[in-house]
């Protein structure tokens, strides 16, 4: 069973998240009203995933993000799923740049959909990178400064968008009605155009980072 630690200053939202996760078969091991004792709580409870807000007391700016980045440095084995009320791509980029277990960035409005929240938690726990589709969609609507990203074809952008959402080749093929070999061809082309064909490590994450940085 996946175990989760929740960090959220709103007691109502915290209770709602806990209830949705529990109903979905996820064990909530602890709940915190702020990020002050996050590292100690992680050490004590050893959750698979920490679900946290970006804006937390006392300044309600980026306390949650700072705590999440520090958590990935101290406990890289723990997944991090950040919830945000706003589309803030720079936060998604900072989290993706870290090393370690899975990471996710989900808009708070998705919390109303228990299935989406549980899916994001489980995928993060399994080591995937999950970026909210709305974040990716808004990025696609902005002018991209990266020449490499601009070199991608419309279909390659479709594939990269779904990669940014955490989709596997099979998932992407199903959503775009493409054979898996065709998706693999597009992915190889994306890696080549973004200069990642000879790079070691998680090229899918690096491709998404290139896309986000250029947006």
Secondary structure, DSSP 8 states (H G I E B T S, - for coil): --EEEEE-S-HHHHHHHHHHHHHTT-EEEEEESSSTTHHHHHHHH--SEEEEESS-TTTTSSHHHHHHHHHHHH-TTSEEEEEESS--HHHHHHHHHS-SS-EEEEEGGGGG-HHHHHHHHHHHHTT-EEE-HHHHHHHHTS----HHHHTS-HHHHHHHHHHHTT--HHHHHHHHT--HHHHHHHHHHHHHHTT-TT--S-HHHHHHHHHHHT-
